[in-house]
Amino acid sequence: GRREFNDVILPPFEMALREGGARSVMNSYSDVDGMPAGADPSLLTGTLREDWGFEGTVVSDYWSIAFLRTMHRIAATEGEAGARALAAGIDVELPDTLCYGEPLAELVRNGTVSEDLVDRAVRRVLSQKAELGLLDAGFDPEVDTEEPIDFDPPAHRAIARDLAEQSVVLLDNRDGILPLGQNLTSLALVGPCADDPNAFFGCYSFPNHVLPHHPGYDNGIETGSLLDALATELPGTRIAYEQGCPVKDIDRGGFDAAVEQARKADVCVAVVGDRAGLFGLGTSGEGCDAEDLALPGVQDELVEALLATGTPVVLLVVSGRPYALGAYADRAAAVVQAFFPGEEGGSALAGVLSGRVTPSGKLPVQVPRSRGGQPATYLHAPLGGNSEGVSNLDPSPAYAFGHGLSYTTFAYEGLELGAEQIPTDGEVEITCLVRNTGDRTGAEVVQLYTADPVAQLPRPVTQLTGFARVRLAPGEQRRVTFRLHADRLAYTGADMSRIVEPGEIEVMVGSSSTDIRL
């Protein structure tokens, strides 16, 4: 619907342009309410350029202009498809000029397409090239005067390590089994993602996008699996590894060996999830959809077999989508979620398991309770999240938006507003104190939520309007300040115009969307 499109889908893109400074945009293949994005002037010119002030270039997704003829069937020829895309606001066709080449040129020559539209696109492209220095005197793209480039220097690895460590989410930690510690005698490491470094990469990474077409070549960068990393992280622990089952194939042949190792170990770490790929070559990625939200293949059966051993099981999910984990929420000793953490993923996950790294990640999505449950947003009105007397099904997630535990604890106090009333184009400072009440240094992601209790249309029960990562030593406290502009409270009103509606707004601060402290 247009309201959800305007209020939920578009704002992150608007922020990426207005605040992030992105200078190039690619259209989606899809249609919204029947209008293909690649032929929609209200989106690519009206919203993007006139409303948001974007001055960069718009490029087509691969063959998306040709798709206007072949997939959407709103053009009879490649030239007509090119004419519609050009008029909508696409400046560059990728990866070739199937529509923007001779078919479009012919329509320009016979006067069907205005030359002004071509000039508009060319001007944008040349302006951006000039800004980037690509038209400077002496620039010759054919001359390679540079030394060989290191695509994976130590500084980049350090960033990758920091990102990976901060992104790991500790969902559950029953009885405090994590961190494992250095005195652990034996560990069973089981699962299809336990000894596969490529499990840490997304579908457009070099290992999963390019190398499947070139067998025999290595990744070209140093990568290690979780098994490799744990051997380094826990040198005094006897680690027994068994795959158990593949990621995708229906093969239970490894169950018995995996269960046997789990029975003999003090702790079992079950590493399950995805192998990213494209168009059916993986379980997650472009063109790799899921019929339901069960773990792929027979991985759920493997987890059940491991839980039945009685050995404490740490469930570690490495995936590209949130899988249904409700069946394990009160049975696994701990649950950890990582969303394709990248080249330093093995080290980061091993660090979280051992306690060298204190987890601080928070869920940017909800983890569903059941495999048939939608990967629903937390942005629902009261009716959408209330099953009592309304439905026989429980729509609540297994783990809520913003959720994530730590090895330390944090206390919140002293919520203060800089003003009790602001104009509809004003802003207000919101502050609180956050204190580390545990015995180890850790980072908390403090989350600001707002609610509009009475509005002309149903509004979300809670809506994230700010967040801040705060790193604190034991006993340390800091005042966190949010500057909330009234624009963040805007929504699409009854007449489909975007409004900031006068009225009372509730302000909440907490550790997740369901763990509100103040």
C-alpha positions in Angstrom: 0.0 0.0 0.0 1.0 3.6 -0.6 1.1 4.5 3.1 3.4 1.6 4.1 5.5 2.4 1.0 5.8 6.1 2.0 6.2 5.6 5.8 8.2 2.4 6.1 10.0 1.6 2.8 11.1 5.1 1.6 12.5 6.7 4.8 15.8 4.7 4.9 16.5 5.5 1.3 15.7 9.2 1.9 18.2 9.2 4.8 20.8 7.4 2.7 20.6 10.3 0.3 20.0 13.3 2.5 22.2 12.3 5.5 24.5 9.7 3.9 25.3 11.6 0.7 24.8 8.7 -1.7 25.2 10.0 -5.3 23.8 7.1 -7.3 20.5 5.3 -7.2 19.4 2.0 -8.8 15.7 1.3 -9.5 14.0 -1.8 -8.3 12.7 -4.5 -10.7 9.4 -4.6 -8.9 6.2 -2.7 -9.3 4.3 -0.9 -6.6 0.5 -1.0 -6.9 0.9 -2.0 -10.5 3.4 0.6 -11.6 7.0 -0.7 -12.4 9.6 1.4 -10.6 11.6 1.7 -13.8 8.8 3.5 -15.6 7.5 5.6 -12.7 8.2 9.4 -13.0 6.5 10.1 -9.8 9.1 8.0 -8.0 12.3 8.5 -9.9 11.7 12.2 -10.6 8.9 13.4 -8.3 9.9 11.8 -5.0 13.6 11.4 -5.7 14.5 14.7 -7.3 11.7 17.2 -6.6 10.9 16.2 -3.1 14.3 15.0 -1.8 16.5 17.2 -4.0 18.6 14.4 -5.3 21.1 15.6 -8.0 23.1 12.4 -8.8 22.5 9.7 -11.3 19.9 7.0 -11.6 21.1 3.7 -13.1 19.1 0.7 -14.1 19.3 -2.6 -12.4 20.6 -5.2 -14.9 18.2 -5.4 -17.8 15.4 -3.7 -15.8 14.7 -1.4 -18.7 14.3 -4.4 -21.1 12.1 -6.0 -18.4 9.5 -3.2 -19.1 8.9 -5.1 -22.3 9.6 -8.7 -21.4 8.4 -8.9 -17.8 6.0 -6.1 -17.2 4.8 -5.9 -20.8 4.1 -2.2 -20.8 6.2 -1.6 -24.0 6.1 -3.3 -27.4 9.7 -2.7 -28.3 13.1 -2.1 -26.7 12.9 1.5 -27.9 9.5 2.0 -26.3 10.9 0.5 -23.0 13.9 2.9 -23.2 11.6 5.9 -23.9 9.5 5.1 -20.8 12.6 4.6 -18.6 14.2 7.8 -19.9 11.1 9.8 -19.3 10.7 8.4 -15.8 14.3 9.5 -14.9 16.7 6.6 -15.5 20.0 8.1 -16.8 22.1 5.0 -17.5 21.1 1.6 -18.8 23.0 -1.4 -17.3 24.7 -3.7 -18.2 24.4 -2.8 -21.9 22.5 -0.4 -24.2 19.9 -2.9 -25.4 17.2 -0.2 -25.1 19.2 3.0 -24.8 21.3 2.3 -27.9 20.0 2.3 -31.5 16.3 1.5 -30.6 16.1 4.7 -28.5 18.2 6.7 -31.0 15.7 5.9 -33.7 12.8 7.3 -31.6 14.8 10.5 -31.0 15.6 10.9 -34.7 11.9 10.5 -35.7 10.8 12.9 -33.0 8.9 10.4 -30.9 11.3 11.0 -27.9 12.4 14.6 -27.1 16.1 15.3 -27.4 15.7 17.3 -24.2 15.2 14.0 -22.3 18.5 12.7 -23.7 20.3 16.0 -22.8 18.9 15.7 -19.2 20.4 12.3 -18.7 23.7 13.1 -20.4 24.1 16.3 -18.4 23.6 14.4 -15.2 26.2 11.7 -16.1 28.8 14.2 -17.4 28.3 16.4 -14.3 29.0 13.5 -12.0 32.0 12.4 -14.0 33.3 15.9 -13.8 32.8 16.0 -10.0 34.8 12.7 -9.7 37.6 14.0 -11.9 37.1 11.6 -14.7 37.1 14.4 -17.3 40.2 16.1 -16.0 42.9 16.8 -18.6 45.4 14.0 -18.7 43.1 11.4 -17.4 43.6 8.2 -19.3 41.8 5.1 -18.1 43.9 2.9 -20.3 47.1 3.8 -18.6 47.9 1.8 -15.4 50.5 3.6 -13.5 49.5 2.4 -10.1 51.2 -0.3 -8.1 49.3 -3.5 -7.4 46.4 -2.7 -5.1 46.0 -4.6 -1.8 42.2 -5.2 -1.6 42.4 -6.6 1.9 44.9 -4.4 3.9 45.2 -4.6 7.7 43.2 -1.4 8.2 40.3 -2.9 6.3 40.6 -6.2 8.2 40.4 -4.2 11.5 37.2 -2.5 10.3 35.7 -5.9 9.2 36.6 -7.4 12.6 35.0 -4.5 14.5 31.8 -4.7 12.4 31.6 -8.4 12.9 32.1 -8.3 16.6 29.5 -5.5 17.1 26.9 -7.2 14.9 26.7 -10.6 16.6 23.4 -10.8 18.6 23.1 -12.9 21.8 19.4 -13.8 21.7 19.3 -16.1 24.8 21.7 -17.2 27.5 19.8 -19.6 29.9 21.7 -20.2 33.1 24.6 -18.1 31.8 26.3 -20.9 29.9 28.0 -18.3 27.8 30.8 -17.3 27.8 32.3 -20.8 27.6 35.6 -19.8 29.2 39.1 -21.3 29.0 38.5 -24.1 31.4 36.0 -26.0 29.2 37.2 -29.6 28.8 35.4 -30.8 25.7 33.3 -29.2 23.1 31.2 -30.8 20.3 31.1 -28.5 17.3 28.3 -29.6 15.0 26.5 -28.3 11.9 26.9 -27.5 8.2 28.2 -23.9 8.9 30.8 -24.9 11.5 33.7 -25.6 9.2 32.8 -23.5 6.1 34.3 -20.0 6.0 32.1 -19.1 3.0 29.0 -19.4 5.3 30.0 -15.9 6.6 29.6 -14.2 3.2 26.6 -12.9 1.4 25.5 -13.8 -2.1 27.3 -10.9 -3.8 30.6 -11.6 -2.1 33.4 -12.8 -4.4 33.5 -16.3 -2.8 29.8 -17.0 -3.3 29.1 -14.9 -6.4 32.1 -15.5 -8.7 34.1 -18.5 -7.5 31.3 -21.1 -8.0 31.8 -20.6 -11.7 35.6 -21.1 -11.4 36.3 -24.2 -9.4 39.8 -24.8 -8.2 40.6 -21.2 -7.2 40.8 -20.1 -3.6 39.0 -17.1 -2.0 42.0 -14.8 -2.7 41.8 -13.5 0.9 42.5 -15.1 4.2 39.4 -16.6 5.6 38.9 -19.1 8.3 35.9 -21.2 9.6 34.5 -21.2 13.1 36.3 -24.5 13.7 39.6 -22.8 12.9 38.9 -19.8 15.1 37.7 -21.9 18.1 40.9 -24.0 18.0 42.8 -20.8 18.4 40.4 -19.3 20.9 40.1 -22.3 23.2 43.6 -24.0 23.0 43.0 -26.1 26.1 39.6 -27.5 25.0 39.2 -30.8 23.1 37.0 -29.9 20.1 35.3 -32.7 18.2 33.7 -31.6 14.9 31.0 -33.3 12.9 29.0 -31.7 10.0 25.8 -33.6 10.9 24.1 -32.6 7.6 24.5 -30.4 4.6 22.9 -26.9 4.6 20.3 -27.7 1.9 20.3 -31.4 0.9 18.0 -33.9 2.6 20.8 -36.0 4.0 20.6 -37.5 7.6 23.7 -39.7 7.2 25.8 -37.6 9.6 23.2 -37.5 12.4 24.5 -40.5 14.4 28.1 -39.3 14.5 27.1 -35.8 15.5 24.8 -37.0 18.2 27.5 -39.3 19.6 30.0 -36.4 19.8 27.4 -34.2 21.5 26.7 -36.9 24.1 30.4 -37.2 25.0 31.0 -33.4 25.3 30.5 -30.9 28.1 28.8 -28.5 25.6 27.6 -28.7 22.1 27.7 -25.7 19.7 25.3 -26.3 16.8 26.2 -24.0 13.9 23.3 -23.9 11.4 21.9 -21.5 8.9 22.5 -20.6 5.2 24.9 -20.9 2.4 24.4 -17.8 0.3 24.2 -17.9 -3.5 22.2 -16.6 -6.5 19.2 -18.0 -8.3 18.9 -21.3 -6.5 22.6 -21.9 -5.9 22.1 -21.1 -2.2 19.5 -21.0 0.5 19.7 -17.2 0.8 20.4 -14.4 -1.6 19.0 -13.0 -4.8 16.6 -15.5 -6.4 16.8 -17.8 -3.4 13.4 -17.7 -1.7 12.0 -19.8 1.1 8.7 -21.6 1.2 8.6 -21.2 5.0 10.9 -20.0 7.8 12.2 -23.4 8.9 15.9 -23.9 8.8 16.9 -25.2 5.3 17.1 -28.9 4.6 17.0 -31.2 7.7 18.8 -28.8 10.0 15.8 -28.5 12.3 15.9 -32.2 12.7 19.6 -32.1 13.5 19.0 -29.5 16.2 16.2 -31.6 17.7 18.5 -34.7 17.8 21.2 -32.7 19.6 18.8 -31.3 22.1 17.6 -34.8 22.9 21.1 -35.8 24.1 20.7 -33.8 27.3 24.1 -32.0 26.6 23.7 -28.2 26.8 23.3 -26.9 23.3 24.4 -23.5 22.1 22.5 -22.8 19.0 24.4 -20.5 16.6 22.6 -19.3 13.5 24.6 -17.8 10.6 22.0 -16.7 8.0 20.8 -14.1 5.6 17.2 -14.1 6.9 15.6 -14.6 10.3 14.6 -18.2 10.7 11.9 -19.4 13.1 13.6 -20.2 16.4 10.6 -20.3 18.8 10.9 -24.0 19.3 14.3 -23.6 20.8 13.8 -20.4 22.9 13.3 -22.3 26.2 15.3 -25.5 25.3 18.7 -24.4 23.9 21.2 -23.3 26.6 21.9 -20.2 24.5 21.0 -18.8 21.1 23.3 -16.6 19.0 22.4 -14.9 15.7 24.9 -13.7 13.1 23.8 -12.3 9.7 26.7 -13.1 7.3 29.4 -11.4 9.4 32.1 -11.4 6.7 35.7 -12.3 6.5 36.3 -11.8 10.2 33.1 -13.7 11.2 34.9 -16.8 12.5 37.1 -14.8 14.9 34.2 -12.6 16.0 31.9 -15.6 16.8 34.7 -17.5 18.5 35.4 -14.3 20.6 31.7 -14.1 21.6 31.5 -17.8 22.5 34.7 -17.6 24.6 34.0 -14.3 26.3 36.9 -12.3 24.7 34.2 -10.3 23.0 31.2 -9.0 25.0 28.2 -9.2 22.6 26.4 -5.9 21.9 24.4 -6.5 18.7 20.7 -5.8 18.5 18.2 -7.3 16.1 17.3 -5.1 13.1 14.4 -7.5 12.4 12.2 -9.8 14.4 12.9 -13.5 14.8 9.7 -15.4 14.2 8.2 -17.8 16.6 6.9 -20.4 14.1 8.1 -21.5 10.7 4.8 -20.4 9.2 5.0 -17.0 10.8 5.7 -14.0 8.7 9.0 -12.1 9.2 6.7 -9.4 10.5 7.6 -5.8 11.3 7.3 -4.5 14.9 5.6 -1.5 13.3 2.0 -2.6 14.0 -1.0 -0.9 15.5 -2.5 -2.4 18.7 -4.9 -4.7 16.8 -2.0 -6.2 14.7 -0.1 -7.4 17.7 -2.9 -8.5 20.0 -4.1 -12.1 19.7 -6.3 -12.1 22.8 -9.9 -12.4 21.7 -8.9 -11.7 18.1 -7.1 -14.7 16.8 -6.2 -18.2 17.9 -2.6 -17.6 16.8 0.1 -15.7 18.7 1.6 -13.0 16.4 4.4 -12.1 18.8 8.0 -12.9 17.7 10.3 -15.3 19.5 12.8 -12.4 19.8 11.7 -8.8 19.3 13.0 -6.0 17.2 16.0 -4.4 18.9 16.6 -7.4 21.2 20.1 -8.4 22.1 21.7 -9.5 25.4 25.2 -8.9 26.9 27.6 -10.5 29.3 27.1 -7.4 31.5 24.0 -5.5 32.6 22.9 -1.9 32.2 20.6 0.3 34.3 18.7 3.3 32.9 17.5 6.3 34.9 16.8 10.0 34.8 14.7 10.5 31.6 14.5 14.2 30.9 12.9 16.2 28.1 14.4 19.5 27.0 10.8 20.8 26.4 7.3 19.7 27.1 6.0 21.2 23.9 7.6 21.9 20.5 6.3 23.2 17.2 5.6 20.8 14.4 8.8 21.8 12.7 10.8 21.9 15.9 13.0 19.5 17.8 13.6 18.4 21.4 16.5 17.0 23.4 15.8 13.8 25.2 18.4 12.5 27.7 18.9 9.7 30.2 21.6 8.1 32.3 22.9 4.7 31.4 25.2 2.8 33.8 27.1 -0.5 33.5 26.0 -2.4 36.6 28.0 -5.6 35.7 31.5 -6.7 36.2 32.9 -6.4 32.6 33.2 -3.7 30.0 30.4 -3.7 27.4 28.5 -1.6 24.9 24.7 -1.0 25.1 22.7 0.2 22.1 20.3 2.6 23.8 17.1 2.9 21.8 14.6 5.8 21.6 11.0 4.9 20.7 8.0 7.1 20.3 4.2 6.5 20.1 1.3 8.6 18.9 -1.6 7.4 21.2 -4.3 9.3 19.3 -4.0 10.1 15.6 -6.3 10.4 12.6 -5.0 6.9 11.4 -3.8 3.9 13.4 -0.1 4.4 14.3 2.5 1.8 15.5 2.5 0.9 19.1 6.2 1.8 19.2 8.5 3.3 16.5 12.2 3.5 16.7 13.2 7.2 16.3 16.9 7.1 17.5 19.6 4.9 18.8 23.1 5.3 20.3 25.9 2.8 21.0 27.5 3.5 24.4 30.6 1.7 25.6 31.0 1.6 29.4 33.4 0.1 31.9 32.1 -1.6 35.0 30.4 1.0 37.2 30.8 3.8 34.6 27.8 5.9 33.6 27.1 8.3 30.8 24.4 10.7 29.9 22.9 9.8 26.4 21.4 12.7 24.5 19.0 12.3 21.5 17.9 15.3 19.4 14.5 14.4 18.1 13.1 16.4 15.2 9.4 16.5 14.7 9.9 15.2 11.1 10.6 11.8 12.6 7.0 11.7 13.8 5.6 12.4 10.3 3.3 10.0 8.5 1.0 9.8 5.6 -2.3 11.2 6.6 -5.9 10.5 5.5 -5.6 12.6 2.4 -2.3 10.8 1.4 -0.2 13.9 2.2 2.7 13.6 4.6 1.9 15.4 7.9 3.3 16.1 11.4 0.1 16.0 13.4 -0.3 18.2 16.5 -1.0 16.2 19.7 0.5 14.2 22.5 3.6 12.0 21.8 4.9 9.3 24.2 8.6 9.1 24.5 10.3 5.8 25.6 13.9 4.7 26.1 15.0 1.1 26.4 17.1 -1.9 25.4 14.7 -3.2 22.8 11.2 -2.5 21.4 9.8 -4.7 24.2 12.3 -3.9 26.9 11.4 -0.3 27.6 13.1 1.0 30.7 12.0 4.7 30.9 
